[in-house]
Amino acid sequence: MASTTNGQEDQNQAGRHQEVGHKSLLQSDALYQYILETSVYPREPESMKELRELTAKHPWNIMTTSADEGQFLNMLLKLINAKKTMEIGVYTGYSLLATALALPEDGTILAMDINRENYELGLPVIEKAGVAHKIEFKEGPALPVLDDMVADKKNHGSYDFIFVDADKDNYINYHKRLIDLVKVGGVIGYDNTLWNGSVVAPPDAPMRKYVRYYRDFVLELNKALAADPRIEICMLPVGDGITLCRRIS
């Protein structure tokens, strides 16, 4: 009887994850919840919790960085002693706040997003956390800004860390420019590189329209990063998948 019950539970679990588009890549919701409640939430700064809960009420909350990924970014930045960073795609600023809290007092973040309104939703929380002075926010498309930066040689190799969580159809275009701006030994992080698990889904798998639309762009990026001799890479199943690229030349 016990084995029948377990089998039914497995079947129900599989059913919950049948549609490609599930936020967590873990096969078990309970296991993901365990990670959050045991490791993430007890150590989450109060300001990040406040911003996470505020963002959860927004109609586009699926765009936010997950709490476990925020914790990961915060530790990574401390491990590499990052001081000068860039973020493309800000939304309400959860990953931006995780970054700002990790940087030293004189650290800087160039943050770019096409929507200032979303950023300003989270800005009061960032200001209350005492880290808003580290952030320079630019509203609008990032590519023209990056082109101007690349044109000025003094910007080459000047960034310790760059995080990209924006329009997936431009990830390749971002990479072509960011590789010049990050220093040798510096890191670029591309978010959503496992794209809701759709990267291994059969063509006829049920998936949300936006997942299906961007899927090929994510696959193209993953192949390009794996073939780029200028970087070392590590793809991690954190959040919706994040690929870290360490520039080596």
C-alpha positions as CSV (number, residue, x, y, z in Angstrom):
1,M,0.0,0.0,0.0
2,A,2.9,2.4,0.8
3,S,4.5,1.9,-2.6
4,T,1.2,2.6,-4.3
5,T,0.8,5.8,-2.3
6,N,4.4,6.9,-3.1
7,G,3.8,6.2,-6.8
8,Q,0.7,8.3,-6.8
9,E,2.6,11.2,-5.1
10,D,5.3,10.9,-7.8
11,Q,2.7,11.0,-10.5
12,N,1.1,14.1,-9.0
13,Q,4.5,15.7,-8.6
14,A,5.3,15.0,-12.3
15,G,1.9,16.5,-13.3
16,R,2.6,19.7,-11.5
17,H,5.8,20.1,-13.5
18,Q,4.4,19.0,-16.9
19,E,4.0,22.5,-18.2
20,V,7.3,24.1,-19.1
21,G,7.4,27.4,-17.3
22,H,7.6,26.4,-13.6
23,K,9.7,28.9,-11.7
24,S,11.9,26.4,-9.8
25,L,14.0,24.0,-11.8
26,L,14.0,21.5,-8.9
27,Q,11.7,18.5,-9.5
28,S,10.4,18.7,-5.9
29,D,8.6,21.8,-4.7
30,A,9.1,20.6,-1.1
31,L,12.9,20.4,-1.6
32,Y,13.0,24.0,-3.1
33,Q,10.9,25.2,-0.1
34,Y,13.4,23.5,2.2
35,I,16.3,25.4,0.7
36,L,14.4,28.7,1.1
37,E,13.3,28.1,4.6
38,T,16.5,26.5,5.9
39,S,19.2,28.5,4.1
40,V,17.8,31.6,2.4
41,Y,15.0,33.2,4.4
42,P,16.7,33.0,7.9
43,R,19.7,34.9,6.5
44,E,17.9,37.2,4.1
45,P,18.5,40.9,5.0
46,E,15.3,42.6,6.1
47,S,15.4,45.1,3.2
48,M,15.6,42.2,0.7
49,K,12.7,40.5,2.4
50,E,10.7,43.7,2.2
51,L,11.5,44.2,-1.5
52,R,10.7,40.6,-2.3
53,E,7.3,40.8,-0.6
54,L,6.6,44.1,-2.3
55,T,7.5,42.7,-5.7
56,A,5.3,39.6,-5.2
57,K,2.3,41.9,-5.4
58,H,3.3,43.2,-8.8
59,P,1.5,41.7,-11.8
60,W,4.8,40.9,-13.5
61,N,6.4,39.3,-10.4
62,I,7.6,36.3,-12.5
63,M,10.3,38.7,-13.7
64,T,12.0,39.0,-10.3
65,T,15.2,37.3,-9.3
66,S,14.4,34.4,-6.9
67,A,15.5,34.6,-3.3
68,D,18.0,31.8,-3.6
69,E,19.6,33.4,-6.6
70,G,19.8,36.8,-4.7
71,Q,21.6,35.1,-1.9
72,F,24.0,33.4,-4.4
73,L,24.8,36.7,-6.1
74,N,25.4,38.5,-2.8
75,M,28.0,35.8,-1.8
76,L,29.6,35.6,-5.2
77,L,30.2,39.4,-5.3
78,K,31.9,39.2,-1.9
79,L,34.0,36.2,-2.9
80,I,35.4,38.0,-6.0
81,N,35.8,41.3,-4.0
82,A,33.7,43.2,-6.6
83,K,33.7,46.9,-6.5
84,K,32.5,48.2,-9.9
85,T,29.6,46.4,-11.4
86,M,26.8,46.7,-14.0
87,E,23.3,45.3,-14.2
88,I,21.2,45.1,-17.4
89,G,17.6,44.5,-16.5
90,V,16.6,45.8,-13.1
91,Y,12.8,45.4,-12.7
92,T,12.0,46.4,-9.1
93,G,15.7,45.9,-8.0
94,Y,15.9,42.7,-5.9
95,S,19.1,41.5,-7.5
96,L,20.3,45.1,-7.6
97,L,19.8,45.4,-3.8
98,A,21.6,42.1,-3.3
99,T,24.5,43.5,-5.2
100,A,24.5,46.9,-3.5
101,L,24.5,45.3,-0.1
102,A,27.5,43.1,-1.1
103,L,29.7,46.0,-2.4
104,P,31.9,48.1,-0.3
105,E,30.8,51.6,0.7
106,D,32.5,53.1,-2.3
107,G,31.3,50.4,-4.7
108,T,29.3,51.4,-7.8
109,I,26.6,49.8,-10.0
110,L,25.6,51.0,-13.4
111,A,22.0,49.8,-13.6
112,M,20.0,49.9,-16.8
113,D,16.3,49.2,-17.6
114,I,13.7,50.3,-20.1
115,N,11.2,50.9,-17.3
116,R,12.0,53.5,-14.6
117,E,8.6,53.0,-13.0
118,N,9.3,49.5,-11.9
119,Y,12.7,50.5,-10.5
120,E,11.1,53.3,-8.5
121,L,8.7,50.8,-6.9
122,G,11.7,49.3,-5.1
123,L,13.8,52.4,-4.8
124,P,12.4,53.5,-1.4
125,V,13.5,50.1,0.1
126,I,16.9,50.5,-1.5
127,E,17.2,54.0,-0.1
128,K,16.1,52.8,3.4
129,A,18.8,50.2,3.2
130,G,21.4,52.9,2.8
131,V,22.9,51.7,-0.5
132,A,21.1,53.9,-3.1
133,H,24.3,56.1,-3.4
134,K,26.1,53.1,-5.0
135,I,23.6,53.0,-7.9
136,E,23.6,55.0,-11.2
137,F,20.3,54.2,-12.9
138,K,19.9,54.8,-16.7
139,E,16.4,54.4,-18.3
140,G,16.3,53.1,-21.8
141,P,17.8,50.4,-24.1
142,A,21.2,49.3,-22.9
143,L,22.8,48.6,-26.3
144,P,23.3,52.3,-27.3
145,V,24.9,53.0,-23.9
146,L,27.1,50.0,-24.2
147,D,28.2,51.1,-27.7
148,D,29.2,54.5,-26.3
149,M,31.1,52.8,-23.5
150,V,33.0,50.4,-25.8
151,A,33.9,53.3,-28.1
152,D,35.9,54.8,-25.2
153,K,38.9,52.6,-24.5
154,K,39.1,53.8,-20.9
155,N,36.0,51.7,-20.1
156,H,37.7,48.5,-21.4
157,G,38.4,46.0,-18.7
158,S,36.9,48.3,-16.0
159,Y,34.1,46.1,-14.6
160,D,34.5,43.4,-11.9
161,F,31.1,41.9,-12.4
162,I,28.2,42.3,-14.8
163,F,24.7,40.7,-14.4
164,V,22.3,40.4,-17.3
165,D,18.7,39.7,-16.8
166,A,16.9,41.4,-19.6
167,D,15.6,40.8,-23.2
168,K,16.8,37.3,-24.1
169,D,16.8,38.1,-27.8
170,N,19.7,40.5,-27.2
171,Y,21.9,38.4,-24.9
172,I,24.3,37.6,-27.8
173,N,24.5,41.3,-28.6
174,Y,25.2,42.2,-25.0
175,H,27.9,39.6,-24.8
176,K,29.7,41.0,-27.8
177,R,30.0,44.3,-26.0
178,L,30.4,43.3,-22.4
179,I,33.4,41.0,-23.0
180,D,35.4,44.2,-23.7
181,L,34.0,46.0,-20.6
182,V,34.6,43.3,-18.0
183,K,38.2,42.9,-16.7
184,V,40.3,39.8,-17.3
185,G,39.4,37.7,-14.2
186,G,36.1,39.4,-14.0
187,V,32.7,37.7,-14.2
188,I,29.6,38.1,-16.4
189,G,26.4,36.4,-15.2
190,Y,23.7,35.6,-17.6
191,D,20.3,34.8,-16.0
192,N,17.6,32.4,-17.3
193,T,20.0,30.2,-19.3
194,L,17.9,27.1,-18.5
195,W,14.8,29.1,-19.4
196,N,12.2,27.3,-17.3
197,G,13.6,23.9,-18.4
198,S,12.5,24.6,-22.0
199,V,16.0,24.1,-23.3
200,V,15.5,20.3,-23.1
201,A,11.8,20.2,-23.8
202,P,10.5,18.5,-27.0
203,P,9.1,20.9,-29.7
204,D,5.5,19.9,-28.9
205,A,5.8,20.3,-25.1
206,P,3.2,22.6,-23.6
207,M,4.8,25.9,-22.7
208,R,3.8,29.5,-22.3
209,K,4.0,31.7,-25.4
210,Y,6.9,33.9,-24.0
211,V,8.9,30.8,-23.0
212,R,8.5,29.4,-26.5
213,Y,9.4,32.7,-28.2
214,Y,12.7,33.2,-26.3
215,R,13.7,29.6,-26.2
216,D,15.8,29.6,-29.4
217,F,17.6,32.8,-28.3
218,V,18.6,31.1,-25.0
219,L,19.8,28.0,-26.9
220,E,21.8,30.2,-29.2
221,L,23.4,32.0,-26.3
222,N,24.3,28.8,-24.5
223,K,26.1,27.4,-27.6
224,A,27.9,30.7,-28.2
225,L,29.2,30.9,-24.6
226,A,30.4,27.3,-24.7
227,A,32.4,28.0,-27.8
228,D,33.9,31.4,-26.7
229,P,37.6,30.9,-26.0
230,R,37.8,34.2,-24.1
231,I,35.9,32.9,-21.2
232,E,35.6,30.0,-18.7
233,I,31.9,29.1,-18.0
234,C,29.8,27.4,-15.4
235,M,26.1,26.9,-15.8
236,L,24.3,26.5,-12.5
237,P,20.7,25.4,-11.8
238,V,20.1,28.3,-9.4
239,G,16.8,30.2,-9.9
240,D,16.0,29.8,-13.6
241,G,19.6,28.9,-14.5
242,I,22.5,31.2,-14.4
243,T,25.7,30.9,-16.5
244,L,28.8,32.5,-15.0
245,C,31.5,33.6,-17.5
246,R,35.0,34.4,-16.2
247,R,37.0,36.4,-18.7
248,I,40.4,34.8,-19.3
249,S,41.6,36.8,-22.3
